[in-house]
Every structure is written in structure tokens, then in C-alpha cells.
Amino acid sequence: MTMKPGPHNAITDVPGVLVGQVERVDPPYLTGTTVVHVPGTAVAGVDVRGGAPGTRETDLLDPVNSNPGANAVVLTGGSAYGLDTAGSVLRWLEERAQGVRVGPGERDVVPIVPTAVIFDLGRGGDFTARPEPSWGADAIAAATDGPVALGNHGAGAGARARSLKGGVGSASVRLEDGTTVGALVVVNAAGSAVDAGGRLYGARSGLGDEFAHLRTPTDRPELITPGRTLIPGPAMNTVIAVVATDLPLDKAATRRMAMVAHDGLARAIDPIHTLVDGDSVFALSTASGEPRLSVTDPTALGQLETVYAAGARTLSRAVVHAMLAAETVDTPAGPILSYRDAYPSAFRIA
């Protein structure tokens, strides 16, 4: 049986995963916040490989530490300032008694909300035009299990990929045994998602005819090459992502899923994991109950490797969808062109 995307081809195809987003793109703003909400909680892991990460609550996800899961994951613009958006998500969850129970009262809970940020400060023209703390609550309140808005939405509003406009991307796959794997990514890379010939690196990972409408472009725009940038100033970036599955994984197996998913970034962006990126991948297992698959169980290795490979491939595909959905934006430093506007001949005309 051929593997196919889920109904939305998004992380929300994984049962138990909701996504909500807010953004501001009116000058001088160009930033936003994306929240992945798991109302039933999920076993969670993370792997941080970039040299300049901005994160919160990642140590708690280490398999040697006690808490097994998360209630939500926040991906946001604003660099370190954006971490404040997690506070309003905690309060929103507390009001609904979602979190680790620490007392007998109805709301005696501590929500677990791991968070990662991208650097988009000043992209819209004002260094102080960044996500407000309340944006986290606004995003989680808007979360649904429906289609995910891609491109210049949520934390992807101000994202860029080298010299091109980046954004939010998502994808999913249904495996032969019925397991669903999904990914959501904010592409804001120092590296390029486009090779020297103008092709999207990750397009080779498409399922079936997913990217059949793409071809090698004949455009050769002088200012849009893998080695050039239109944006003056230091290259400060970061790719952040969430991969999720409904396969029951324990905490170590979920961490391994996050680790392997970085291979998907490496296939879609070059270079990756640089000293000016804070590349971080979270992983979620939304299945409830026991038993849970473990990396120390030899009988589980086949299932685990299948899901891990699917997670990496799905993340590569999500990067492509981010680049295809991104739209050109005008900034005081000049336009940041989308892939579609930079390479119009890459798209087949029906």
C-alpha cells in the first residue's frame, strides 16, 4: 500500500493535536506565535542542535527527568522576548485544569509548556514590534484540529530562509499499519532551502505526486542565490519544529524521534545547525495508556524505525510546504521575495 498524507496533510491529522496561530503583519510588525495544543497531554521529547537556541522547559523533557509529557508547545517569533508568550498559555491551561496535578484543588496543576523562538526582531522595521505575552493565550484559544494556515502565519510571519521568505509549513502521512505521523515547522534558516539550480531540496521527499507541479526553474535571479542575502545585519535565524505521532512511545523513544527528525531538516535546508541558528525539534506521542514502545525493546525496533523515518521525511515535506506557501513581504530593508516570486518558472502551467 502506498503511503499517503492525512486529510489535511498537516500535523493536525495526528489524533489529539490542535494548532492555533496569531500574527501581525501591519508595519512595523512582522512576527507571530504558533501553539501546538495537546488537550489530552502527550509524552514529549526535544533535541536542540543549533548553536544559538532560545528555549524554555526543555530540560524537563530529558528522559532522565521525572515529568513525562507536555500540554502544549509554543513556537514563536521575538527571539528571547518571545518566551514571555508561554506565560499566558500556562494561565489559559491552568484555568482549564490542564497540567501536572500538584494538589487536591480543581486547578492545582502546573501546565508543561515547552517553548522555542526564532529570531525575527526588526524584520518589520521596529525592533520592539514583537509578540506580546498575550499572543500565546490568543493562539491556543484559536487552536483546532482542522487545516493549518501555512506561510506567513503564526511564528512564520517574519521568517526567512537565507534570502527568501520562509514561514510555517506542515505535512502528515498515514502509515500502512494506520499510524499517523505529522510535522509542523517554522522555516527561519541561515541556510537555504533552495539548491544552486533553484530547486527546493526537500521536494525529493514528496509522497506520490505531492510536488509533481514543480520543475527545475529557468530563472536565475542575481540577488536570490544560496550564497546571498537581501537582509543587512547579522545572520540570526533558527528553525523550530514539532513532530507528532499517535504511536505509543515512552519518553526515551519520543526523544529519539526528535533526534532523527533533524535528518529531515538536513535534507531540506543547507547548511543547518549553524552557530547562528537555534534549530530545535520537539516530538510528541499522543497515544494514551500502556504499554509504550521503548528503544530498549528489540521487538519494537521495526515499528520505531518506521515511525522515525516517517517523521524525518514528513518534516522535509513540511519545509517545502512552508516555502511554497510563503508570500513576498515589503520591509524597510527591501522586499523579501517568496520562492514563487523568485522562481516563477519552477511551477508547471496546467
C-alpha beads as a LAMMPS data file, in Angstrom:
LAMMPS data file: protein, C-alpha beads

350 atoms
349 bonds

1 atom types
1 bond types

-500.0 500.0 xlo xhi
-500.0 500.0 ylo yhi
-500.0 500.0 zlo zhi

Masses

1 110.0

Atoms # bond

1 1 1 0.000 0.000 0.000
2 1 1 1.334 3.445 -0.917
3 1 1 1.747 5.868 1.960
4 1 1 -0.453 8.937 1.636
5 1 1 -0.845 12.214 3.510
6 1 1 -3.673 12.571 6.019
7 1 1 -6.835 14.526 5.157
8 1 1 -5.278 17.914 5.956
9 1 1 -1.676 16.971 5.144
10 1 1 -0.852 18.660 8.435
11 1 1 0.188 17.839 11.974
12 1 1 -3.472 18.132 12.993
13 1 1 -4.092 14.795 11.257
14 1 1 -2.462 13.205 14.320
15 1 1 -5.298 12.491 16.790
16 1 1 -5.088 14.746 19.836
17 1 1 -3.139 17.572 18.175
18 1 1 -4.593 21.081 17.769
19 1 1 -2.876 24.135 16.247
20 1 1 -3.633 27.816 16.774
21 1 1 -1.813 30.859 15.425
22 1 1 -1.757 34.637 15.667
23 1 1 0.361 37.124 13.768
24 1 1 0.746 40.810 12.994
25 1 1 1.996 41.863 9.594
26 1 1 0.976 45.519 9.613
27 1 1 4.055 47.796 9.721
28 1 1 6.189 47.862 11.753
29 1 1 5.167 44.328 12.810
30 1 1 6.213 41.154 11.044
31 1 1 6.027 38.404 13.650
32 1 1 3.681 35.934 15.302
33 1 1 3.090 32.944 17.555
34 1 1 2.077 29.336 16.878
35 1 1 0.829 26.952 19.587
36 1 1 0.539 23.168 19.296
37 1 1 -2.014 22.110 21.929
38 1 1 -2.463 18.519 23.135
39 1 1 -5.550 18.641 25.410
40 1 1 -5.078 15.027 26.492
41 1 1 -1.364 15.684 27.125
42 1 1 1.374 13.873 25.231
43 1 1 4.654 12.206 26.044
44 1 1 7.242 14.714 24.859
45 1 1 10.881 14.924 23.870
46 1 1 13.185 17.512 22.350
47 1 1 16.512 17.697 20.565
48 1 1 18.317 21.040 20.254
49 1 1 21.176 21.184 17.737
50 1 1 21.556 24.798 16.715
51 1 1 24.299 26.900 18.251
52 1 1 22.056 29.789 19.361
53 1 1 18.813 28.370 20.789
54 1 1 16.136 30.278 22.646
55 1 1 14.080 27.785 24.643
56 1 1 12.044 27.190 27.797
57 1 1 11.186 23.951 29.678
58 1 1 13.426 21.753 27.531
59 1 1 15.433 20.224 30.404
60 1 1 12.251 18.745 31.840
61 1 1 11.810 16.687 28.657
62 1 1 15.097 14.830 29.164
63 1 1 14.305 11.113 29.644
64 1 1 16.230 11.083 32.950
65 1 1 13.854 13.678 34.424
66 1 1 10.527 12.871 36.031
67 1 1 7.755 14.629 34.110
68 1 1 6.716 12.551 31.091
69 1 1 4.828 14.948 28.893
70 1 1 3.586 18.337 27.773
71 1 1 0.263 20.136 27.494
72 1 1 1.303 22.453 24.677
73 1 1 4.336 23.543 22.685
74 1 1 4.849 27.198 21.793
75 1 1 6.767 28.221 18.672
76 1 1 7.121 31.974 18.446
77 1 1 8.893 34.937 16.981
78 1 1 10.511 37.620 19.093
79 1 1 13.763 35.873 19.983
80 1 1 14.224 35.659 23.781
81 1 1 11.490 38.273 24.281
82 1 1 9.022 35.855 22.682
83 1 1 9.453 33.376 25.525
84 1 1 7.020 35.540 27.501
85 1 1 4.167 34.222 25.339
86 1 1 4.399 30.883 27.168
87 1 1 3.212 32.504 30.401
88 1 1 -0.230 33.307 29.013
89 1 1 -0.502 29.757 27.651
90 1 1 0.180 28.440 31.159
91 1 1 -2.558 30.615 32.599
92 1 1 -5.014 29.571 29.877
93 1 1 -4.294 25.895 30.621
94 1 1 -4.498 26.454 34.380
95 1 1 -7.974 27.916 34.003
96 1 1 -8.990 24.652 32.349
97 1 1 -7.190 22.433 34.884
98 1 1 -4.797 21.077 32.264
99 1 1 -1.379 20.278 33.679
100 1 1 0.516 18.165 36.170
101 1 1 -1.660 17.753 39.257
102 1 1 0.147 19.014 42.369
103 1 1 -2.725 19.367 44.869
104 1 1 -6.342 18.436 45.627
105 1 1 -7.925 21.601 44.240
106 1 1 -9.606 21.648 40.847
107 1 1 -6.933 23.948 39.436
108 1 1 -3.978 22.719 41.466
109 1 1 -1.999 21.995 38.325
110 1 1 1.240 23.092 36.720
111 1 1 0.947 23.094 32.917
112 1 1 4.025 21.976 30.994
113 1 1 4.624 24.251 28.007
114 1 1 7.995 23.805 26.259
115 1 1 8.795 26.786 24.055
116 1 1 11.234 27.717 21.307
117 1 1 11.768 31.012 19.495
118 1 1 13.051 32.286 16.188
119 1 1 15.000 35.489 15.632
120 1 1 12.822 37.920 13.670
121 1 1 13.497 41.106 15.637
122 1 1 13.227 44.202 13.482
123 1 1 12.090 42.327 10.376
124 1 1 9.076 44.612 10.054
125 1 1 11.095 47.738 10.768
126 1 1 10.880 48.147 14.552
127 1 1 12.983 46.117 16.974
128 1 1 10.294 46.440 19.668
129 1 1 7.443 45.233 17.415
130 1 1 7.462 41.669 18.721
131 1 1 4.920 39.195 20.122
132 1 1 3.039 40.407 23.171
133 1 1 2.779 37.970 26.118
134 1 1 -0.971 37.629 25.482
135 1 1 -0.426 36.211 21.999
136 1 1 0.211 32.758 23.416
137 1 1 -3.238 32.646 25.018
138 1 1 -4.812 34.048 21.865
139 1 1 -3.155 31.337 19.778
140 1 1 -4.103 28.400 21.999
141 1 1 -7.674 29.713 22.284
142 1 1 -7.859 29.586 18.473
143 1 1 -6.404 26.063 18.216
144 1 1 -8.343 23.484 16.167
145 1 1 -7.782 20.077 14.617
146 1 1 -8.516 21.454 11.149
147 1 1 -6.261 22.669 8.335
148 1 1 -3.160 24.611 9.373
149 1 1 -2.600 28.044 7.834
150 1 1 0.814 27.950 6.144
151 1 1 3.358 30.519 5.027
152 1 1 3.153 33.995 6.579
153 1 1 1.072 32.901 9.562
154 1 1 1.844 32.476 13.245
155 1 1 5.537 32.292 14.016
156 1 1 6.222 32.197 10.273
157 1 1 5.064 35.780 9.703
158 1 1 8.567 37.218 9.852
159 1 1 10.534 34.101 8.964
160 1 1 13.065 33.960 6.158
161 1 1 15.248 31.236 4.650
162 1 1 18.559 32.811 3.624
163 1 1 17.458 35.340 1.012
164 1 1 13.891 34.081 0.540
165 1 1 10.724 34.388 2.604
166 1 1 10.240 31.479 4.988
167 1 1 7.204 30.604 7.042
168 1 1 5.117 27.900 8.674
169 1 1 4.883 24.527 6.973
170 1 1 3.128 21.299 7.867
171 1 1 2.650 17.788 6.476
172 1 1 1.462 14.342 7.521
173 1 1 1.496 10.685 6.476
174 1 1 -0.641 7.655 7.229
175 1 1 1.497 4.540 7.512
176 1 1 0.415 1.090 6.370
177 1 1 -0.431 -0.017 9.920
178 1 1 -2.708 3.002 10.424
179 1 1 -0.229 5.067 12.450
180 1 1 -0.245 8.786 11.703
181 1 1 2.856 10.965 11.732
182 1 1 2.746 14.745 11.352
183 1 1 5.127 17.679 11.411
184 1 1 4.941 21.445 11.766
185 1 1 7.936 23.675 11.126
186 1 1 8.852 27.358 11.213
187 1 1 11.463 27.847 8.487
188 1 1 13.729 30.715 9.501
189 1 1 17.141 29.468 8.441
190 1 1 20.588 30.903 7.938
191 1 1 20.907 28.187 5.319
192 1 1 18.981 27.861 2.085
193 1 1 16.014 25.632 1.245
194 1 1 16.938 26.035 -2.442
195 1 1 19.841 24.418 -4.284
196 1 1 22.094 26.179 -6.788
197 1 1 19.703 25.265 -9.602
198 1 1 16.716 26.834 -7.880
199 1 1 15.136 23.545 -6.798
200 1 1 13.754 23.033 -3.301
201 1 1 15.961 20.483 -1.575
202 1 1 13.084 18.829 0.249
203 1 1 10.883 18.296 -2.818
204 1 1 12.521 14.922 -3.452
205 1 1 10.823 13.683 -0.261
206 1 1 7.296 14.225 -1.587
207 1 1 4.681 11.490 -1.399
208 1 1 3.303 10.419 -4.764
209 1 1 2.556 13.478 -6.894
210 1 1 2.708 15.895 -3.941
211 1 1 5.296 18.091 -5.640
212 1 1 4.726 16.978 -9.226
213 1 1 3.769 20.548 -10.141
214 1 1 7.363 21.663 -9.572
215 1 1 10.140 21.604 -12.139
216 1 1 13.699 22.875 -12.414
217 1 1 13.360 26.635 -12.854
218 1 1 14.988 28.573 -15.657
219 1 1 15.051 31.768 -13.582
220 1 1 18.435 32.874 -12.284
221 1 1 17.729 35.973 -10.187
222 1 1 21.024 37.646 -9.298
223 1 1 20.098 38.584 -5.757
224 1 1 18.397 35.282 -4.891
225 1 1 21.098 32.655 -4.677
226 1 1 22.058 30.217 -1.921
227 1 1 25.058 32.355 -1.051
228 1 1 23.431 35.785 -0.932
229 1 1 21.084 37.600 1.418
230 1 1 18.920 40.645 0.873
231 1 1 18.813 41.445 4.567
232 1 1 21.564 43.622 6.061
233 1 1 22.905 42.923 9.536
234 1 1 23.877 39.732 11.354
235 1 1 22.503 36.388 10.249
236 1 1 20.347 35.430 13.222
237 1 1 17.766 32.811 12.467
238 1 1 16.573 29.381 13.799
239 1 1 14.360 26.571 12.503
240 1 1 11.938 25.204 15.100
241 1 1 9.573 22.277 14.648
242 1 1 7.240 19.727 16.208
243 1 1 6.829 16.148 15.001
244 1 1 3.986 14.059 16.391
245 1 1 2.571 10.546 16.193
246 1 1 -0.269 8.543 17.678
247 1 1 2.038 5.553 18.191
248 1 1 2.521 4.967 21.962
249 1 1 6.148 5.890 22.687
250 1 1 7.875 6.181 26.039
251 1 1 9.899 9.258 26.894
252 1 1 13.229 7.993 25.543
253 1 1 11.623 6.775 22.323
254 1 1 9.964 10.172 21.869
255 1 1 13.304 11.924 22.382
256 1 1 14.817 9.638 19.730
257 1 1 12.029 10.666 17.342
258 1 1 13.032 14.304 17.781
259 1 1 16.686 13.426 17.181
260 1 1 16.039 11.533 13.944
261 1 1 13.683 14.260 12.709
262 1 1 16.657 16.600 12.451
263 1 1 17.738 14.457 9.486
264 1 1 14.644 15.787 7.736
265 1 1 15.842 19.335 8.278
266 1 1 19.289 18.426 6.953
267 1 1 17.733 17.084 3.735
268 1 1 15.689 20.239 3.193
269 1 1 17.996 23.075 4.345
270 1 1 21.704 23.585 3.747
271 1 1 23.602 24.407 5.887
272 1 1 21.673 23.505 9.033
273 1 1 22.552 23.550 12.767
274 1 1 24.867 26.537 12.410
275 1 1 26.193 28.702 15.234
276 1 1 23.689 31.449 14.328
277 1 1 20.684 29.092 14.303
278 1 1 18.923 27.655 17.348
279 1 1 17.465 24.679 15.482
280 1 1 15.198 22.721 17.837
281 1 1 12.762 19.852 17.229
282 1 1 10.086 18.735 19.701
283 1 1 8.417 15.318 19.438
284 1 1 5.026 14.285 20.804
285 1 1 3.361 10.888 21.278
286 1 1 -0.355 11.493 21.773
287 1 1 -1.398 7.877 22.446
288 1 1 -2.665 7.151 25.944
289 1 1 -2.242 4.082 28.092
290 1 1 0.261 1.269 28.215
291 1 1 2.338 -0.478 27.030
292 1 1 4.547 2.112 25.362
293 1 1 7.270 1.302 22.839
294 1 1 10.821 1.564 24.164
295 1 1 14.179 1.858 22.430
296 1 1 15.454 -0.944 24.692
297 1 1 12.845 -3.436 23.444
298 1 1 14.243 -5.398 20.454
299 1 1 10.730 -6.347 19.348
300 1 1 9.804 -2.665 18.983
301 1 1 12.692 -1.625 16.761
302 1 1 10.908 -2.191 13.458
303 1 1 7.954 -0.006 14.423
304 1 1 10.189 2.653 15.909
305 1 1 12.484 2.911 12.902
306 1 1 9.486 3.136 10.562
307 1 1 7.967 5.996 12.539
308 1 1 11.301 7.779 12.930
309 1 1 11.968 7.626 9.189
310 1 1 8.450 8.878 8.520
311 1 1 8.957 11.769 10.952
312 1 1 12.133 12.901 9.212
313 1 1 10.592 12.657 5.752
314 1 1 7.438 14.442 6.867
315 1 1 9.499 17.272 8.320
316 1 1 11.341 17.664 4.991
317 1 1 7.984 17.882 3.227
318 1 1 6.757 20.444 5.754
319 1 1 9.747 22.659 4.904
320 1 1 8.758 22.553 1.228
321 1 1 5.161 23.465 2.029
322 1 1 6.400 26.405 4.100
323 1 1 8.440 27.713 1.189
324 1 1 5.633 27.209 -1.340
325 1 1 3.040 28.950 0.849
326 1 1 5.220 31.902 1.873
327 1 1 4.362 35.269 0.337
328 1 1 6.635 38.179 -0.556
329 1 1 6.741 40.926 2.058
330 1 1 7.944 44.515 1.826
331 1 1 10.218 45.711 4.609
332 1 1 12.171 48.925 5.217
333 1 1 15.298 46.985 4.211
334 1 1 13.695 45.935 0.930
335 1 1 11.414 43.120 -0.201
336 1 1 11.876 39.555 0.973
337 1 1 10.807 37.548 -2.063
338 1 1 8.845 34.340 -1.825
339 1 1 10.045 31.261 -3.687
340 1 1 7.087 31.637 -6.058
341 1 1 8.042 35.197 -6.947
342 1 1 11.768 34.495 -7.187
343 1 1 11.379 31.355 -9.323
344 1 1 8.057 31.573 -11.199
345 1 1 9.248 29.131 -13.851
346 1 1 9.508 26.394 -11.181
347 1 1 5.743 25.914 -11.401
348 1 1 4.265 23.882 -14.207
349 1 1 1.389 25.527 -16.062
350 1 1 -1.553 23.166 -16.419

Bonds

1 1 1 2
2 1 2 3
3 1 3 4
4 1 4 5
5 1 5 6
6 1 6 7
7 1 7 8
8 1 8 9
9 1 9 10
10 1 10 11
11 1 11 12
12 1 12 13
13 1 13 14
14 1 14 15
15 1 15 16
16 1 16 17
17 1 17 18
18 1 18 19
19 1 19 20
20 1 20 21
21 1 21 22
22 1 22 23
23 1 23 24
24 1 24 25
25 1 25 26
26 1 26 27
27 1 27 28
28 1 28 29
29 1 29 30
30 1 30 31
31 1 31 32
32 1 32 33
33 1 33 34
34 1 34 35
35 1 35 36
36 1 36 37
37 1 37 38
38 1 38 39
39 1 39 40
40 1 40 41
41 1 41 42
42 1 42 43
43 1 43 44
44 1 44 45
45 1 45 46
46 1 46 47
47 1 47 48
48 1 48 49
49 1 49 50
50 1 50 51
51 1 51 52
52 1 52 53
53 1 53 54
54 1 54 55
55 1 55 56
56 1 56 57
57 1 57 58
58 1 58 59
59 1 59 60
60 1 60 61
61 1 61 62
62 1 62 63
63 1 63 64
64 1 64 65
65 1 65 66
66 1 66 67
67 1 67 68
68 1 68 69
69 1 69 70
70 1 70 71
71 1 71 72
72 1 72 73
73 1 73 74
74 1 74 75
75 1 75 76
76 1 76 77
77 1 77 78
78 1 78 79
79 1 79 80
80 1 80 81
81 1 81 82
82 1 82 83
83 1 83 84
84 1 84 85
85 1 85 86
86 1 86 87
87 1 87 88
88 1 88 89
89 1 89 90
90 1 90 91
91 1 91 92
92 1 92 93
93 1 93 94
94 1 94 95
95 1 95 96
96 1 96 97
97 1 97 98
98 1 98 99
99 1 99 100
100 1 100 101
101 1 101 102
102 1 102 103
103 1 103 104
104 1 104 105
105 1 105 106
106 1 106 107
107 1 107 108
108 1 108 109
109 1 109 110
110 1 110 111
111 1 111 112
112 1 112 113
113 1 113 114
114 1 114 115
115 1 115 116
116 1 116 117
117 1 117 118
118 1 118 119
119 1 119 120
120 1 120 121
121 1 121 122
122 1 122 123
123 1 123 124
124 1 124 125
125 1 125 126
126 1 126 127
127 1 127 128
128 1 128 129
129 1 129 130
130 1 130 131
131 1 131 132
132 1 132 133
133 1 133 134
134 1 134 135
135 1 135 136
136 1 136 137
137 1 137 138
138 1 138 139
139 1 139 140
140 1 140 141
141 1 141 142
142 1 142 143
143 1 143 144
144 1 144 145
145 1 145 146
146 1 146 147
147 1 147 148
148 1 148 149
149 1 149 150
150 1 150 151
151 1 151 152
152 1 152 153
153 1 153 154
154 1 154 155
155 1 155 156
156 1 156 157
157 1 157 158
158 1 158 159
159 1 159 160
160 1 160 161
161 1 161 162
162 1 162 163
163 1 163 164
164 1 164 165
165 1 165 166
166 1 166 167
167 1 167 168
168 1 168 169
169 1 169 170
170 1 170 171
171 1 171 172
172 1 172 173
173 1 173 174
174 1 174 175
175 1 175 176
176 1 176 177
177 1 177 178
178 1 178 179
179 1 179 180
180 1 180 181
181 1 181 182
182 1 182 183
183 1 183 184
184 1 184 185
185 1 185 186
186 1 186 187
187 1 187 188
188 1 188 189
189 1 189 190
190 1 190 191
191 1 191 192
192 1 192 193
193 1 193 194
194 1 194 195
195 1 195 196
196 1 196 197
197 1 197 198
198 1 198 199
199 1 199 200
200 1 200 201
201 1 201 202
202 1 202 203
203 1 203 204
204 1 204 205
205 1 205 206
206 1 206 207
207 1 207 208
208 1 208 209
209 1 209 210
210 1 210 211
211 1 211 212
212 1 212 213
213 1 213 214
214 1 214 215
215 1 215 216
216 1 216 217
217 1 217 218
218 1 218 219
219 1 219 220
220 1 220 221
221 1 221 222
222 1 222 223
223 1 223 224
224 1 224 225
225 1 225 226
226 1 226 227
227 1 227 228
228 1 228 229
229 1 229 230
230 1 230 231
231 1 231 232
232 1 232 233
233 1 233 234
234 1 234 235
235 1 235 236
236 1 236 237
237 1 237 238
238 1 238 239
239 1 239 240
240 1 240 241
241 1 241 242
242 1 242 243
243 1 243 244
244 1 244 245
245 1 245 246
246 1 246 247
247 1 247 248
248 1 248 249
249 1 249 250
250 1 250 251
251 1 251 252
252 1 252 253
253 1 253 254
254 1 254 255
255 1 255 256
256 1 256 257
257 1 257 258
258 1 258 259
259 1 259 260
260 1 260 261
261 1 261 262
262 1 262 263
263 1 263 264
264 1 264 265
265 1 265 266
266 1 266 267
267 1 267 268
268 1 268 269
269 1 269 270
270 1 270 271
271 1 271 272
272 1 272 273
273 1 273 274
274 1 274 275
275 1 275 276
276 1 276 277
277 1 277 278
278 1 278 279
279 1 279 280
280 1 280 281
281 1 281 282
282 1 282 283
283 1 283 284
284 1 284 285
285 1 285 286
286 1 286 287
287 1 287 288
288 1 288 289
289 1 289 290
290 1 290 291
291 1 291 292
292 1 292 293
293 1 293 294
294 1 294 295
295 1 295 296
296 1 296 297
297 1 297 298
298 1 298 299
299 1 299 300
300 1 300 301
301 1 301 302
302 1 302 303
303 1 303 304
304 1 304 305
305 1 305 306
306 1 306 307
307 1 307 308
308 1 308 309
309 1 309 310
310 1 310 311
311 1 311 312
312 1 312 313
313 1 313 314
314 1 314 315
315 1 315 316
316 1 316 317
317 1 317 318
318 1 318 319
319 1 319 320
320 1 320 321
321 1 321 322
322 1 322 323
323 1 323 324
324 1 324 325
325 1 325 326
326 1 326 327
327 1 327 328
328 1 328 329
329 1 329 330
330 1 330 331
331 1 331 332
332 1 332 333
333 1 333 334
334 1 334 335
335 1 335 336
336 1 336 337
337 1 337 338
338 1 338 339
339 1 339 340
340 1 340 341
341 1 341 342
342 1 342 343
343 1 343 344
344 1 344 345
345 1 345 346
346 1 346 347
347 1 347 348
348 1 348 349
349 1 349 350
